[in-house]
Amino acid sequence: MVAAALAGLSLLSLLTCGYLAWGSRQGGAGGPPGDLLAEEPTAGGPRSQPHIIFILADDQGFRDVGYHGSEIRTPTLDKLAAEGVKLENYYVQPMCTPSRSQLITGKYQIHTGLQHSIIRPTQPNCLPLDNVTLPQKLKEVGYSTHMVGKWHLGFYRRECMPTQRGFDSFFGSLLGSGDYYTHFKCDSPGICGYDLYENDNAAWDHDNGIYSTQMYTQKVQQILASHNPRKPIFLYIAYQAVHSPLQAPGRYFEHYRSINNINRRRYAAMLACLDEAINNVTLALRKYGYYENSIIIYSSDNGGQPMAGGSNWPLRGSKGTYWEGGIRAVGFVHSPLLKNKGSVCKELVHITDWFPTLITLAEGQIDEDIQLDGYDVWETISEGRRSPRVDILHNIDPIYTKAKNGSWAAGYGIWNTAIQSAIRVNHWKLLTGNPGYSDWVPPQAFSNAGPNRWHNERVSWSAGKTVWLFNITADPYERVDLSARHPEVVKQLLRRLSQFNKTAVPVRYPPKDPRSNPKLNGGVWGPWFKEDEKKKKSEKSKGANKQKKSKNKKKANRKKGQSFHCRSRLEGSKERIDTDTKGKEILPWFAQKGDRTFSFLLRCMHCKREVIQLQDKYRGLKNNHVNKEASLMLISFCLLHRRVDEIGIVVTKEFLPCIGKEVILIERVDEIGIVVKKEFLLALARK
């Protein structure tokens, strides 16, 4: 039955790249888009390795480009796309971090651990360091690699910074958003800092109050002017626009004063400025001799946000959702190297495909042990051939808010439909769980009627629905749910989801770290996890040697139902804690009445040196009895790790044998250790 359903639609898969004619345009004063390719190159001829310019816009809606019918003028984008190849079946991820991580690694989120939400400014998290990045691979074959703009792939330690992940230079922001002029960002009340970097340092000297879109463009022009066009360059330009906050220089409002909706008007001005910036980048490519051997790729990172002025009409949903409006993106390729210029490609393309495609174009090699999710789609784009891609795992997010009525039964025993997931196989798209905001927001929603007229195509589903099936080729607007009509197709896609899920790595989404506060870092958002690697290795080596020497002793120390205890010279300490007024000011949790946890700590070899430091700092610990709150603090301090919000304590792997196998594990935290519940630690203290 499923085969018949798929076969019945097989002819639709023949929709490939069609051609469009494009007439020349005359421009007016002030360097119009009609003149953007008017200059001749000044140096060099074509090389076998092309210059690669990847331009990533932020939160640009599917409709928000002139050639998709927008009222916002984008003459530069329109002309570049018309003379290149428009990607009209092109997919990204619904939010910033996921799209950027998949672009730079060629891997789905489930294979990097970034399948939930985005990387928050205060999280000790970043793109896993064991993932090879696109700029690293391009550097291997002689490319100069430069990034300008928004990073948003984590920065809690220096190894996570762009210059440590393959870029020769970096100028831009580390966070997901911020003020376009001052470059300050507040993550929450009182947690605010500066976010403009040049390489690994705050770019205070470059902060002249310039609007970020224009400032980034000036930096790109400087890079192109100083580089030798005979040598290949990879330039990743990740503009902040048109992400909120909605800010733009006044002159860009000139053509949009008739838009009554203030958010839409500001958004239009921001997009107009972005379009002009891309014109200036293209002019610089011509001026400095790069253009004839260049490949320009333009993409949005996710769908638009209607509440912030973006429009995805006629697609359904918005940024942050797995409906088409959240993941189907504006995208095109412009290059003199294209064979089929002026065409429209309707073959399936995903943002992970750029990794293998660009490495192949650069004459690089992809290591056999790198298991990519992307495909080389250059022949699909340039020559109009069939895409090697037949499916896309949009995502599986196991910790997103579960759908109340989801169940294994609803998933035919194959899949728990409470879990948020989405997958595309050929023409079919399946969604489970809670896919997110599902309305269509038509253009008239941005009228002067205000927000009360928005969402006038709101959908109300029957109670308990957690599975949707659409034929995206025939129904790109997701208006006809076919899940009840084609249960066999649903089962097939659920099995595919299950197969993907077996390859998933654990989710990386640690709690916020109070050490991330910019106030502790000179008022700047930046790396805060400072670790002495030599010291760490030395201690690890010493610990390994001691563990080896005491291997036989451990068995003797084991008791039924208990773990062994590491011994310490401090074990017999009889001193008491100072509980006078001064002592309470230093350590307000300390009290006279307590428990025996400190005695437990003293039996742990790994804590010995830190406990000695505590003694020196607080004039002697005069008792091995402390109260429960102090016990938690001491455990945290001994392990040189932080408190973890209200969840628990991060405990190193080496410490676990000292706690016992009855530890209640919550989640792994990077390579740092294990999060242990407070309740368990308190129970431990009572023993």
Salt bridges, closest charged atoms under 4 A:
GLU40 OE2 - ARG286 NH2 3.94
ASP58 OD2 - ARG100 NH2 3.45
ASP58 OD2 - LYS150 NZ 2.53
ASP59 OD2 - HIS243 NE2 3.72
ASP59 OD2 - LYS319 NZ 2.90
ASP64 OD1 - ARG264 NH1 2.87
GLU71 OE1 - ARG63 NH1 3.11
GLU71 OE2 - ARG264 NE 2.98
GLU83 OE2 - LYS79 NZ 2.71
GLU88 OE2 - HIS68 NE2 2.99
GLU140 OE1 - LYS137 NZ 3.12
GLU159 OE1 - ARG157 NE 3.24
ASP168 OD1 - LYS139 NZ 2.45
GLU198 OE1 - HIS206 NE2 2.63
GLU198 OE2 - LYS219 NZ 3.17
ASP207 OD1 - HIS183 NE2 3.80
GLU276 OE2 - ARG251 NH2 3.05
GLU292 OE2 - ARG286 NH1 2.72
ASP301 OD2 - ARG100 NH2 2.96
GLU324 OE1 - ARG328 NH1 3.31
GLU324 OE2 - LYS429 NZ 2.89
GLU347 OE1 - ARG386 NE 3.52
ASP353 OD1 - ARG389 NH2 2.69
ASP367 OD1 - LYS137 NZ 3.41
ASP373 OD2 - HIS111 ND1 2.75
GLU379 OE1 - ARG385 NH1 3.13
GLU383 OE2 - LYS339 NZ 3.40
GLU383 OE1 - ARG385 NE 3.02
ASP391 OD2 - ARG496 NH2 3.18
ASP397 OD2 - HIS116 ND1 2.80
ASP439 OD2 - ARG458 NE 3.15
GLU457 OE1 - ARG479 NH1 3.16
GLU478 OE2 - LYS429 NZ 2.86
ASP481 OD2 - LYS465 NZ 2.66
GLU488 OE2 - LYS491 NZ 3.54
ASP513 OD2 - ARG515 NH2 2.95
ASP513 OD2 - ARG642 NE 3.12
GLU531 OE1 - ARG157 NH2 3.64
GLU531 OE2 - LYS536 NZ 3.18
GLU533 OE2 - ARG157 NH2 3.43
GLU539 OE2 - ARG609 NH2 2.52
GLU571 OE1 - ARG567 NH1 3.97
ASP578 OD2 - ARG619 NH1 3.51
GLU610 OE2 - ARG609 NH2 2.58
GLU646 OE1 - LYS678 NZ 3.29
GLU662 OE2 - LYS687 NZ 2.96
ASP670 OD1 - ARG508 NH1 3.13
GLU671 OE1 - LYS653 NZ 3.40
